[in-house]
Amino acid sequence: MYDLMTKSSGALSCAKHLTISDGKIHSDKLTFDSKKLGSAKPKAN
């Protein structure tokens, strides 16, 4: 687990799940706590 730093929402807690077969990555899934994204505001132009 680690924190993904974003400009709009700050740090989001994340976990990465890799599926490996024959020594190669076959899938890469990033899962994060999206609770903070609900309070994100778009940047003003």
N, C-alpha and C positions, 0 to 999 in steps of 0.2 A: 504494500500500500504506500501511497505517496500523495503529495498535494500537487495539483495542477494549478499553476498561477494564471489567472485571467485578469484582464484590465477591468472588465465590467463587474465581476462578482468576487474578486479576490481569490483566495485559495479554495479549491474544491477537492474534497477527499476522493481519491481514485484507487482502483485496483485493476490490474492487468491480468488477463488470462490468455495464455498461449497454448495452442495445440501443436505438438511437435510429433512428427512421424518420419522415420528414416533420416533423422538428423536435420530435418528442415521444418521451418515454421509453416503450418498449413492454415492457421487462423490466428488472429490477433484481436482480442476483444477488450475494450476499455470501458469500464463501468464506473460511474461517478455519482455522488450524492447530488441530485439536481435541486434540492431544496433552496439553495441560494440563488438559483437561476430565476426563480419566480420574482425576485426583487430587482433583477437586472433592468437597467434603463438604457434605451438606445442613445448613442452619442448624438449630440446636436451638430448639425452641419455648419 
